[in-house]
């Protein structure tokens, strides 16, 4: 695994922890839907399915992690959420929500983890 892959995996670990602290249960990680792409984390928040995109950046980079969800990325996440629902019994009573977890890793000190609900 290269440095970028390791950083991404680290960010996903922190995201799973943060979601768990918020009372969410992780259902899947790195779930793929053919050529449509991959969902970083699928979680359950009560009766809602949460498709969670994780963006991890090192401090001093060109863009903040939260800037990583473009309109095209949001549309892809909506398609992936639909694929998940089709393969797992349809929409739950609480529907589906798309969240973002941004992780900023400083040169020193603890990473900053931000969770934003309902980004797309």
MOCOR-V667752 format. One line per field, one symbol per residue. burial: + if it has 16 or more other C-alpha atoms within 10 Angstrom, else -. A space follows every 50 residues. Layout:
burial: ???
This chain:
burial: ------+++-++-+++-++----+++--+--------++++++++--+++ +++++++++----+++-++----+-+++-++-+++-----+----+++++ +++++-----+-+++-----
